[in-house]
């Protein structure tokens, strides 16, 4: 359920999610109706109107919204987990103030709908780690997770207080072949494919049995568009919905890669990202996501590995 005349602004369109999301939305709405905004031009999106934007500049953001008659904003600009730990104060500022700037536009009726991604980083070491439920203990241990948990509460508050139609998903680790990873703890599961094809070897920054929930980017993009197209009454959770994806370890994905590249080898040299990974769930329960708006994922580990290797090769 969507209006093809809607004008969409993607903030942070040059990132791992933004490029693929812009391409898919352009197929649905037309590239002239999907405006890509980022700090720098995006060659992969040269068919879309581009606006140079710092999401912390609220006046510039409002000017772009008015200029293009924007009705929907997808806010993807953020500092991710590993990068955020190295620059915590800026991560907090970017992740929170950017969200407020967009939510305020919706509160003031300049736009009608907001998408903002959350993450499994909202969970922490005290969260039940297996089949993590939608509603549970959340004591995140990273600045990224803290900002996402706070953002979830603010989204829900803006919905109840001002009727802001904001929608959100808690992404697991995302694996795609169209763009480079953006500084997250789960990025090993993207790097491993590049190194397998280039050097037939990979040194992983996590231990071999570190299980984490992951998702093919294609599924993540489809989930994002589906929740935005769902009737408002079906979107019953206005903080953020769990997305499960596929849970696997570095050892398991390496074994699957070896089926295609028999002489591939992997070694392990855990760094500071290991502690982050250890604080996150090993698997996620997405029953509410399926119940409320009918989500079903497509990829399993074997099909994900085959897709990545084929497309990157």
N, C-alpha and C positions, 0 to 999 in steps of 0.2 A: 504494500500500500504506500504509494509515493506519488508526488506531483513532479512531473518531468520539467516543470517550469521553475522549480526551486533553484535558487542560487546558493552554492555551497562554498564555504571558505575552509581550507585545510591549513591550519597553522602548524608549522614544523613539517611541511610537505616533503622536504628533502631527506627525511629520515627513513629508517628501515621499513616502517609501516606506511609512512606517508606516500612514498612513490607508488607502491602497489595499490593503496587505497584510492589515490587520485586516478590511476589508470582504470580501475574498475568503476568508479563513480562516473568517469567520463563516458564510459560505454552506456551507462544508464541515463545520464542527464545531458550528455553532450559536453565536449571539452570546454566550450565557451562558457558553460554554466558552472564549471568547477575551477575555482581560483586557488592557485598554489601560493602560499606565503611562507617565507623563510628568510633567514639572514642573508643568504646568497642565492643567486640564480640556480635553477635545477635543470641541467641539460636533458635529463630523462623525461621532463615534463614541458618541453618547449612548445607543445601544442596548446597548453593551458595558459590563460592569463596569469601573469606572475606579479606579486607584490612583495617588495622588500619590507620585512616587518620584524620588529622586536616586540614580542607579546607583552613585555613589561611596559611598553609605551601605549597607555590606554587611549590617548587622543588619536594616535596614528591608527590604532585598531578600529576605533569608531569611524574614522574617515574612510577606511577601506570598506567597512560594512555599508556605509551610506553610498559610497561611490558605485558599488556593484549591486546594491539592493539585496544584500545577503540575508537569507532566511535560516540557514543552518551553519553551525560552526563545529568542525571536528578539531579539537585541541590536542595536538600530539607533541607539542614542544615540551621537553622535559630533560633533566639530567638523570641518567639511569643509575643502577645500583653501584657498580664498580667505580664509575666516574664520579658519582655523587659523594662517595666516601672520601675522595681525594679533594673535594671542594664543597664541604657540607653547607656552609652558609649561603653560597650562591645556589646550590641545589635547592635548598629550602625556599629561597627568594623566587627563583624561576618557577618551580613547581607549584607554589602556592599563589603568588601574586598573579601569575598568568591565568590561573583558574578563576580567581576573583574577578579579573578584568572581563573574562568571557561570561561568567555567571551574572555579573552586573548588567551586561548588555541585554541578556535575556530578561532579567528582572525589569529593566527599563523598556522592554518590548521592542528593542531594536532588531532582535532575532527571535525566532520561534522555537528552535530546537538546538540542543547542545549534545555532542558526544565527547566524553572524556574518559580515557583509559585508566583503569587501575591495574593491579598486578598481584601475583601471589606473594610479592614482597610485603604485603600488609600483614601476613602471618609471621610468626616468630617461633623461637625455640620452645615456648610453652604451648603452642598450638598442637592439637592432635595431628601427627604427621602423615598418617595413612587415611586415605579417603576423607580428607579434610572437609568438614561440612560448610554449608553456606554461612551459618551463624555459629561462631565459635570464639574462643579466646584469640585476641589479636594483640600481641606485644612485639611489634617489629623491631629489629635490631640494626637497621640501616636508616640513614637519612632519607633515602628514596622510599623505603617502606613507611617510615613515619609520615612523610609528606603525602603518600598515597592514602594511608589510613585517615589522616586528617581531611584530605580531599573528599573521600567518600562521605564523611560526616557532613561536610559543608554542602555537597551535592544534595544529599537527602534533606538537609535543613532548607536550602533554597527551594526545593520542590514543595515541601509542606508549607513554608512561610509565604512564598511568593508565586507558587504554581509554575515554577520554571521546569520545562520539559527537558530534563537532563537524563541521559542514559549512559551506562557504563558497564564494562566487562573487566574482570580480573584476568589479565592475560597470563598464561604460563610462559615459559621460554619460547621464543618465536624463531622458526627456521625457514628461511627463504633464500632464493638464489638470485633475485633481481637487484639487490643492493647490499652494501656492506653492513655488518652488525654495528650497533651503536654504543658499546661500552657496558654491556650487561654481564652478569655472572653466568648466564646460560649461553653466552656467545661461543663457547667451545663447540657447541653442536652445529654451528655454521662454519667456523674455522676448520673443523676436522675434514670437511668435504673438499675445501680448497687445497688443503695440504695433502690430502690423499691423492688427488688428481695431479698435483704439481710435483710433490716429492715422495709420495708413497709412504710417508711417515708423519707422525704428529706427536708433539709433546703436550699433554693435557695438563691444565692448571687445577684440575680436580682429581680426586682419587678414583680408582677404577670402579668402585661400587657406590658412587654417589648418585642415587636415584633422584631425578627431578622431573616434574611435569613439563612437557614440551608440546608444541603444536606447529604444524606446517602453516606457513604464512597464508596460503590459499584458504585454509579453514578459518584462520583468524580474521581475514578480510571479509569473508562471507558472513561470519558471525557478527562482525561490526555493522555491516550493511543490513543484515536481517533484524537486529535489535532496533536499528533506527527506522526501519520500515514497519515494525510491528505496531498494531493498534495500541494507542496509549494505555487502554485499560488492561492490556496483557502484560505491560511492563510494571510489575507489582513491586519490584525492588528498585529503589532509587538511590541506593548507595552504590553497589556494584554486584554483578552476577559472577559466580564461579564459572570458569571454563576449565575443563579437565585436560583435554589433549591426550597425549600418550606419555606414560612414565617409563623412563629407561635410564640406564647407567652409561657412562663412557665405554665401559667394557662391552656392553650389549650393542651399542651403535657401531663400535669398531668391528665386532664379530659380523654384523650385517654388511658393513662396507667390504670386508674381506671376501664375501661371497661374490662381489663384483670385481674387486682388485685383490687377488689372492696374496700378493707379496706386500700388502699394506701392513705396517707395524705401528704400534702406539706405545708411548712411554708416559710416565706420570710424574709430575713435579708440582705438587699442590702449592699455591700461594695464598695471599690474603683472601681471595675469593672463595676458598674452601670453607672458611668460617661463615661466610654469607650463605653459601649453599646448604650448609649443615643446619642453618636456622629456618630453612624453608620446608614446606611439605614435600613428601615423596609422591603423593598422589592426591587427586582432588575429586570431590563429589560434586557433580553438576546436575543433580536431580531437579532442583528448582528451575534451572535454566531450561531444561527440557520441558518441564511441566508448563511454565508460564508462556513461552513463545516458540516452543517446538524445535529447539536446537538439536541437530544431529551432526556429528563430525564425520569426515570422509576418510581421513588418512590413518593408517596403522604404521608401525615402524618400518616394515618391509617396503610398503608403497612409498613412504616418505623418503627412504634412502634411495630407492630406484629413481624417483622423480628428481631429487637433488643432483645425483651423479649424472643423469642424462642431460639435464638442462645446463649444468655448469660445464660439462665436457664440450 
